[in-house]
Amino acid sequence: MVYATPVKVRFYELDPYNHVNHSVYIQYFEVGRVDFLQGIGYPMDALADQGLRFVVTGIDTKFLKSAGPDDELLVTTQVIEQRRASSTWYQEILRGNEMICTQRISAAVTNLEGRPTRVPEHLQQALEAGPPAAATEA
């Protein structure tokens, strides 16, 4: 399931060319992933309470167009592959129907000491199902 998180560009996220700075897109994508996890009932503190963390191990970001002041964007997020102790996520940033940026990340699941650990069955099922239909969807 694809989950969508709205984001509005703030003035301090702009570079000298009046475009969203490339590093800010990474933050927008992070907001989308954290929102997705909250939507499936696993906010960051609940994961930590279970002794789990998602750790980004790889990022592939494609910048297609620029966003500017006060643009209203939508960050879409979905888990496209799961393995025992890792997953692959695909995300897009849209301005209306216009694709601004895409990102594919690899994430390992670790314990609180940073050692890879198997994803519990209940979390695997929640990641696969995605947030409930009542959540914002793209």
Secondary structure, 3 states (H helix, E strand, C coil): CCEEEEEECCHHHECCCCCECHHHHHHHHHHHHHHHHHHCCCCHHHHHHCCCEEEEEEEEEEECCCCCCCCEEEEEEEEEEECCCEEEEEEEEEECCEEEEEEEEEEEEECCCCCECCCCHHHHHHHHHCCCCCCCEC
